[in-house]
Amino acid sequence: MGRKGKSLGNGVTLVASHTEVIGDIRFTDQLIIDGKITGNVLADEENATVIVSEQGCVAGEIRVPKVVINGLVEGDVHAADTVELAAHGRVRGNLYYNLIEMHLGAAVDGQLLHEVGEPATAQNVHQLSLEAAQE
């Protein structure tokens, strides 16, 4: 039975430990990887986050707004917003980011490439006309 008039809220998808997914994954909201993904990880929304736990592994490209890596990623990572490399995080590939946080012990075997996107607040900025300011 469904809930009448109630939102179920944000969704979290889990790839559990001892689970291997072969193929690309498209997701919204949040994806937590405790197992292994052989394929690309792609987000379908601007606020999506992927978390690769310490025992998690991705063999493929990651293209998401936000990513936290504490496991192994073998492939390029494209983060439109932020990347957090935790202490056990390993990336074997290039890392494209807007903002990055790297903890002691994290490693990247590839290039760190800073890509500046549109500021998050740019859509809320409007031109002020002199006529409106004088009223």
Beta strands, then each sheet from edge to edge (+ up, - down):
strand 1: 12-15
strand 2: 20-22
strand 3: 25-27
strand 4: 30-33
strand 5: 36-38
strand 6: 41-43
strand 7: 49-52
strand 8: 57-59
strand 9: 62-69
strand 10: 72-74
strand 11: 77-85
strand 12: 90-92
strand 13: 95-97
strand 14: 99-102
strand 15: 107-108
strand 16: 112-114
sheet 1: 1+ 4+ 7+ 9+ 6+ 3+
sheet 2: 1+ 4+ 7+ 9+ 11+ 13+ 16+
sheet 3: 1+ 4+ 7+ 9+ 11+ 14+
sheet 4: 2+ 5+ 8+ 10+ 12+ 15+
end
